[in-house]
Amino acid sequence: MDRRKFIRLTGGGIIVAAAAASAGCTQHMPAAAIEPWQGPGQESDVRRWILGYAILAPHSHNLQSWLVDLRRPDEILLRCDLARLLPEADPFSRQIMMSHGTFLELLDIAARERGLRADISLFPEGPFGPSTLDQRPVARIRLVADPTLAKDPLFAQILHRRTNRSAYDAARPVPPDAWAAMTESVKPHSLRFGFAGLDQSDLLRRHRAIAAAAWRIELTTPRVIMETYKVLRVGATEIEQHRDGLFVLDRIPVLMSKIGLFDRSQPPAPDDYATTSQIKDFNAKLEATPGFLWMVSEGNDRVTQINAGRAYLRVQLAATAAGIALQPLSQALQEYPEQAQPYAEIRSLLGATQANRTVQMWARAGFAPPVGPAPRRGVDAQLIRA
């Protein structure tokens, strides 16, 4: 969802879109909000250095629901911040667990860079149930010096990784060597990785149709879109204050928010410009998308979800190294009732109709203009101190 180019006027159901001509007048991303993307720098505690990379992992809605306990020497205990969930869009917290997997993969890669083996024990006090999360730890990580450990070449891509929601180059296919690199990157994990490119026009058409239908459902399901509004940061001041969530920096929305005309307390109606313009915009991006990729797992327990997140992180780093932009298409994979039809259709398209198979990731892929990094709260904001 490109949630960065619309605004709803209070009471009127009217949207003023930030025109491309105003791009030069947009606010700038606050430097403090993206400072973690400069890297952790010097740290007396190597765990903080490692975490300085782990917190750059992709996360659903950029919620950063990671809580870290460093009170035991040479150990990192990872918990989930239960105040940072998506109960409407992600009712079983599958995507939240994948986001913990992306964190753990970056942690592992960063530890290797320092000659440390990250011994990761998932759910040391038992796994969460299939529908809820609780205060038990997600993982206990012990760091062990290992001079035989090979560094991971994907480390070099961590600070360059982005989720790119812009328009892709419709005429430029993802090259075979890039697909091969992404395929190779998931080999440490037992997932089925697949992709479709410009040479499969009928398959691309089916992908686009499912994504468009699921996108429309998300925009027109009030409780789901309101969940997005709650983590939408408008303007540099809000972004710097929160350093998480989704963000808007375009001049017109920021101006309207300042004068009290951005109503985030009510969902737009299905026929409001806020809805119809977003549908039109995203459909155009889908039509210009030259490739899609996906990952299918056997099973869907919490360990599988974590490992799917780890695998996707490696795919995105491999894509970054090849100059390929990715954007997850989460809507059709979400398990709330209104998405039942797209959910069934994408499972059918990707050969995951069996009950024991789950489409863990689906994303658009292609060449695109570079984008800046998303805000991050920093290591200190995610530490458990008592």
VOVO-887083 format. One record per residue (C-alpha): residue in three letters; y, x, z. Coordinates in nm, 3 decimals. Last residue first. Layout:
BEGIN
res,yy,xx,zz
ALA,Y,X,Z
...
***
This chain:
BEGIN
res,yy,xx,zz
ALA,-0.406,1.374,3.445
ARG,-0.257,1.558,3.145
ILE,-0.434,1.405,2.845
LEU,-0.279,1.570,2.542
GLN,-0.172,1.383,2.230
ALA,0.207,1.411,2.260
ASP,0.175,1.784,2.336
VAL,-0.004,1.851,2.007
GLY,0.266,1.714,1.779
ARG,0.370,1.359,1.696
ARG,0.326,1.389,1.319
PRO,0.537,1.239,1.041
ALA,0.397,1.218,0.686
PRO,0.429,1.514,0.450
GLY,0.640,1.517,0.135
VAL,0.530,1.400,-0.207
PRO,0.432,1.591,-0.520
PRO,0.445,1.418,-0.859
ALA,0.104,1.280,-0.955
PHE,-0.224,1.386,-1.114
GLY,-0.517,1.158,-1.046
ALA,-0.737,0.987,-0.791
ARG,-0.767,0.638,-0.646
ALA,-0.977,0.604,-0.335
TRP,-1.284,0.435,-0.190
MET,-1.436,0.547,0.137
GLN,-1.710,0.431,0.374
VAL,-1.895,0.203,0.135
THR,-2.182,0.103,0.360
ARG,-2.557,0.091,0.297
ASN,-2.820,-0.042,0.540
ALA,-2.775,-0.404,0.434
GLN,-2.847,-0.323,0.071
THR,-2.562,-0.416,-0.161
ALA,-2.431,-0.061,-0.187
GLY,-2.466,0.009,-0.559
LEU,-2.098,0.087,-0.614
LEU,-2.012,-0.227,-0.811
SER,-2.207,-0.449,-0.573
ARG,-2.040,-0.305,-0.265
ILE,-1.703,-0.338,-0.435
GLU,-1.771,-0.703,-0.512
ALA,-1.896,-0.795,-0.165
TYR,-1.586,-0.653,0.004
PRO,-1.365,-0.809,-0.264
GLN,-1.514,-1.152,-0.172
ALA,-1.524,-1.109,0.207
GLN,-1.165,-0.985,0.238
GLU,-1.041,-1.303,0.410
PRO,-1.307,-1.265,0.679
TYR,-1.203,-0.926,0.822
GLU,-1.435,-0.634,0.744
GLN,-1.212,-0.395,0.556
LEU,-1.360,-0.213,0.258
ALA,-1.160,-0.412,0.003
GLN,-0.833,-0.311,0.173
SER,-0.897,0.059,0.228
LEU,-0.799,0.200,-0.108
PRO,-0.750,0.563,-0.006
GLN,-0.484,0.753,-0.205
LEU,-0.565,1.088,-0.366
ALA,-0.363,1.343,-0.564
ILE,-0.537,1.619,-0.759
GLY,-0.392,1.971,-0.779
ALA,-0.738,2.134,-0.769
ALA,-0.686,2.278,-0.420
THR,-0.559,1.939,-0.307
ALA,-0.874,1.773,-0.442
ALA,-1.089,2.015,-0.239
LEU,-0.879,1.935,0.068
GLN,-0.919,1.565,-0.002
VAL,-1.295,1.589,-0.044
ARG,-1.325,1.793,0.276
LEU,-1.134,1.529,0.470
TYR,-1.355,1.262,0.315
ALA,-1.667,1.436,0.445
ARG,-1.536,1.459,0.800
GLY,-1.442,1.093,0.791
ALA,-1.790,1.003,0.669
ASN,-1.933,1.214,0.952
ILE,-1.742,1.009,1.209
GLN,-1.858,0.685,1.050
THR,-2.219,0.803,1.046
VAL,-2.195,0.897,1.414
ARG,-2.056,0.551,1.493
ASP,-2.333,0.365,1.318
ASN,-2.298,0.253,0.958
GLY,-2.627,0.325,0.787
GLU,-2.700,0.509,0.465
SER,-2.354,0.608,0.352
VAL,-2.154,0.549,0.035
MET,-1.856,0.760,-0.069
TRP,-1.615,0.667,-0.344
LEU,-1.391,0.807,-0.616
PHE,-1.155,0.647,-0.864
GLY,-0.985,0.794,-1.169
PRO,-0.709,0.757,-1.426
THR,-0.479,0.529,-1.223
ALA,-0.206,0.384,-1.444
GLU,-0.335,0.027,-1.424
LEU,-0.366,0.069,-1.047
LYS,-0.006,0.183,-1.020
ALA,0.111,-0.118,-1.219
ASN,-0.093,-0.345,-0.993
PHE,0.075,-0.182,-0.693
ASP,0.425,-0.262,-0.818
LYS,0.346,-0.617,-0.923
ILE,0.175,-0.697,-0.594
GLN,0.460,-0.540,-0.398
SER,0.714,-0.738,-0.597
THR,0.527,-1.064,-0.538
THR,0.499,-1.015,-0.163
ALA,0.846,-0.906,-0.061
TYR,0.980,-1.127,-0.338
ASP,0.856,-1.425,-0.142
ASP,0.584,-1.635,-0.307
PRO,0.314,-1.552,-0.053
ALA,0.559,-1.600,0.237
PRO,0.690,-1.291,0.414
PRO,0.554,-1.227,0.763
GLN,0.795,-1.282,1.053
SER,0.917,-1.052,1.332
ARG,0.999,-0.758,1.107
ASP,1.324,-0.914,0.989
PHE,1.543,-0.653,0.823
LEU,1.889,-0.807,0.836
GLY,2.014,-0.654,1.160
ILE,2.300,-0.445,1.025
LYS,2.110,-0.119,1.065
SER,1.798,-0.269,0.911
MET,1.990,-0.367,0.600
LEU,2.120,-0.011,0.564
VAL,1.772,0.138,0.605
PRO,1.629,-0.103,0.350
ILE,1.907,-0.015,0.102
ARG,1.895,0.364,0.140
ASP,1.523,0.426,0.106
LEU,1.371,0.603,0.407
VAL,1.084,0.369,0.494
PHE,0.790,0.479,0.707
LEU,0.433,0.408,0.801
GLY,0.302,0.499,1.146
ASP,0.377,0.810,1.349
ARG,0.668,1.028,1.453
HIS,0.794,0.757,1.692
GLN,1.155,0.850,1.772
GLU,1.205,1.073,1.469
ILE,1.085,0.798,1.237
GLU,1.295,0.537,1.412
THR,1.612,0.745,1.372
ALA,1.533,0.856,1.018
GLY,1.510,0.506,0.879
VAL,1.265,0.222,0.912
ARG,0.938,0.289,1.094
LEU,0.662,0.040,1.013
VAL,0.397,0.037,1.288
LYS,0.444,-0.326,1.393
TYR,0.508,-0.430,1.033
THR,0.154,-0.323,0.941
GLU,0.001,-0.549,1.206
MET,0.228,-0.822,1.071
ILE,0.064,-0.777,0.730
VAL,-0.275,-0.843,0.887
ARG,-0.172,-1.148,1.092
PRO,-0.002,-1.303,0.789
THR,-0.280,-1.267,0.531
THR,-0.084,-1.272,0.205
LEU,-0.023,-0.899,0.165
GLU,-0.379,-0.809,0.260
ILE,-0.522,-1.067,0.021
ARG,-0.310,-0.942,-0.269
TRP,-0.432,-0.587,-0.209
ALA,-0.793,-0.703,-0.211
ALA,-0.746,-0.873,-0.546
ALA,-0.573,-0.569,-0.697
ALA,-0.842,-0.330,-0.572
ILE,-1.118,-0.548,-0.714
ALA,-0.948,-0.572,-1.054
ARG,-0.871,-0.200,-1.070
HIS,-1.229,-0.098,-0.999
ARG,-1.355,-0.337,-1.266
ARG,-1.112,-0.199,-1.525
LEU,-1.210,0.156,-1.434
LEU,-1.575,0.069,-1.501
ASP,-1.484,-0.069,-1.843
SER,-1.277,0.240,-1.927
GLN,-1.541,0.497,-1.837
ASP,-1.408,0.807,-2.019
LEU,-1.088,0.779,-1.815
GLY,-1.273,0.862,-1.495
ALA,-1.525,0.725,-1.245
PHE,-1.648,0.890,-0.927
GLY,-1.941,0.907,-0.688
PHE,-2.037,1.070,-0.360
ARG,-2.354,0.960,-0.182
LEU,-2.335,1.075,0.177
SER,-2.550,1.313,0.378
HIS,-2.281,1.558,0.490
PRO,-2.263,1.936,0.433
LYS,-2.265,1.858,0.059
VAL,-1.929,1.681,0.069
SER,-1.728,1.971,-0.079
GLU,-1.958,2.014,-0.378
THR,-1.871,1.670,-0.511
MET,-1.501,1.741,-0.470
ALA,-1.537,2.072,-0.653
ALA,-1.738,1.906,-0.933
TRP,-1.477,1.632,-0.974
ALA,-1.212,1.904,-1.003
ASP,-1.425,2.100,-1.253
PRO,-1.468,1.789,-1.465
PRO,-1.093,1.738,-1.505
VAL,-0.920,1.431,-1.356
PRO,-0.781,1.268,-1.666
ARG,-0.417,1.284,-1.775
ALA,-0.300,0.981,-1.968
ALA,-0.232,0.752,-1.673
ASP,-0.033,1.013,-1.480
TYR,-0.031,0.875,-1.127
ALA,0.227,0.645,-0.967
SER,0.307,0.721,-0.604
ARG,0.090,0.662,-0.298
ASN,0.003,1.030,-0.240
THR,-0.179,1.111,0.083
ARG,-0.091,1.475,0.136
ARG,-0.270,1.806,0.202
HIS,-0.054,2.117,0.165
LEU,-0.076,2.240,0.526
ILE,-0.454,2.209,0.523
GLN,-0.514,2.369,0.181
ALA,-0.572,2.729,0.290
PHE,-0.839,2.615,0.537
LEU,-1.048,2.495,0.241
PRO,-1.180,2.850,0.199
ASP,-1.384,2.805,0.521
LYS,-1.426,3.128,0.718
ALA,-1.779,3.258,0.758
LEU,-1.924,3.289,1.108
THR,-2.111,3.612,1.180
PRO,-1.855,3.724,1.440
ASP,-1.927,3.414,1.650
ALA,-1.705,3.345,1.952
VAL,-1.797,3.008,2.101
LEU,-1.568,2.706,2.129
ARG,-1.711,2.400,2.300
ILE,-1.620,2.059,2.161
ARG,-1.697,1.734,2.341
ALA,-1.667,1.430,2.118
VAL,-1.574,1.061,2.111
PRO,-1.528,1.047,2.485
ARG,-1.588,0.724,2.679
GLN,-1.277,0.509,2.724
ASP,-1.396,0.218,2.509
LEU,-1.443,0.111,2.148
THR,-1.566,-0.224,2.021
SER,-1.775,-0.383,1.745
PRO,-2.079,-0.165,1.676
GLY,-2.111,-0.030,2.032
PHE,-1.961,0.303,2.124
PRO,-2.188,0.603,2.143
GLY,-2.320,0.757,2.468
GLU,-2.165,0.986,2.728
PRO,-2.167,1.290,2.498
PHE,-2.044,1.076,2.206
LEU,-2.057,1.352,1.945
SER,-2.133,1.705,2.060
ILE,-1.933,1.954,1.852
ASP,-2.010,2.324,1.886
ALA,-1.698,2.471,1.725
ARG,-1.784,2.826,1.627
LEU,-1.491,3.059,1.671
GLY,-1.387,3.344,1.442
ARG,-1.024,3.232,1.438
GLU,-1.043,3.077,1.090
ARG,-1.368,2.916,1.195
ALA,-1.179,2.724,1.463
ALA,-0.939,2.591,1.200
ILE,-1.224,2.454,0.986
ASP,-1.389,2.289,1.286
LEU,-1.065,2.131,1.406
LEU,-0.994,2.007,1.053
GLU,-1.338,1.846,1.047
LEU,-1.291,1.696,1.392
PHE,-0.962,1.531,1.297
THR,-1.108,1.384,0.976
GLY,-1.396,1.246,1.185
HIS,-1.157,1.086,1.431
SER,-0.999,0.909,1.135
MET,-1.346,0.790,1.032
MET,-1.377,0.639,1.380
ILE,-1.049,0.453,1.334
GLN,-1.170,0.336,0.993
ARG,-1.479,0.178,1.147
SER,-1.273,0.021,1.424
PHE,-1.477,-0.303,1.413
PRO,-1.174,-0.524,1.348
ASP,-1.005,-0.285,1.103
ALA,-0.727,-0.493,0.947
GLU,-0.674,-0.720,1.247
PRO,-0.778,-0.498,1.539
LEU,-0.594,-0.191,1.408
LEU,-0.609,0.056,1.698
ARG,-0.356,0.276,1.877
ALA,-0.354,0.144,2.235
LEU,-0.719,0.245,2.266
ASP,-0.625,0.612,2.231
CYS,-0.964,0.756,2.137
ARG,-1.106,1.052,2.327
LEU,-1.166,1.414,2.234
LEU,-1.267,1.672,2.495
ILE,-1.187,2.031,2.401
GLU,-1.361,2.311,2.587
ASP,-1.305,2.683,2.634
PRO,-1.163,2.620,2.983
ARG,-1.185,2.263,3.114
ARG,-0.849,2.083,3.142
LEU,-0.799,2.066,2.766
ASP,-0.826,1.687,2.722
VAL,-0.728,1.546,2.382
LEU,-0.630,1.193,2.285
TRP,-0.639,1.100,1.917
SER,-0.510,0.767,1.785
GLN,-0.284,0.930,1.525
LEU,-0.157,0.594,1.394
ASN,-0.092,0.718,1.040
HIS,-0.176,0.367,0.912
SER,-0.538,0.487,0.907
HIS,-0.541,0.860,0.986
PRO,-0.523,1.172,0.769
ALA,-0.565,1.499,0.961
LEU,-0.257,1.702,1.054
ILE,-0.347,1.676,1.424
ALA,-0.642,1.912,1.363
TYR,-0.414,2.196,1.248
GLY,-0.211,2.229,1.567
LEU,-0.533,2.150,1.751
ILE,-0.667,2.490,1.651
TRP,-0.356,2.665,1.781
ARG,-0.371,2.458,2.100
ARG,-0.733,2.566,2.148
VAL,-0.633,2.929,2.096
ASP,-0.428,2.915,2.415
SER,-0.146,3.172,2.403
GLU,-0.013,3.002,2.092
GLN,0.187,3.163,1.810
GLY,0.261,2.943,1.510
PRO,0.111,2.594,1.498
GLY,0.164,2.530,1.127
GLN,0.481,2.433,0.939
TRP,0.335,2.083,0.904
PRO,0.388,2.037,1.278
GLU,0.766,2.026,1.208
ILE,0.734,1.699,1.018
ALA,0.906,1.467,1.262
ALA,1.143,1.740,1.386
ALA,1.281,1.790,1.035
PRO,1.383,1.428,1.011
MET,1.283,1.288,0.669
HIS,1.601,1.252,0.471
GLN,1.790,0.930,0.419
THR,1.809,0.784,0.074
CYS,2.117,0.826,-0.139
GLY,1.957,1.022,-0.421
ALA,1.691,0.756,-0.449
SER,1.952,0.490,-0.517
ALA,1.888,0.489,-0.890
ALA,1.521,0.416,-0.826
ALA,1.619,0.083,-0.682
ALA,1.553,-0.001,-0.319
ALA,1.421,-0.354,-0.339
VAL,1.620,-0.636,-0.183
ILE,1.385,-0.909,-0.078
ILE,1.473,-1.268,-0.011
GLY,1.279,-1.495,0.226
GLY,1.608,-1.628,0.352
GLY,1.559,-1.644,0.727
THR,1.620,-1.278,0.796
LEU,1.634,-1.071,0.477
ARG,1.308,-0.901,0.389
ILE,1.302,-0.541,0.282
PHE,1.098,-0.346,0.033
LYS,1.035,0.002,-0.099
ARG,0.834,0.204,0.153
ARG,0.519,0.000,0.211
ASP,0.344,0.136,-0.093
MET,0.000,0.000,0.000
***
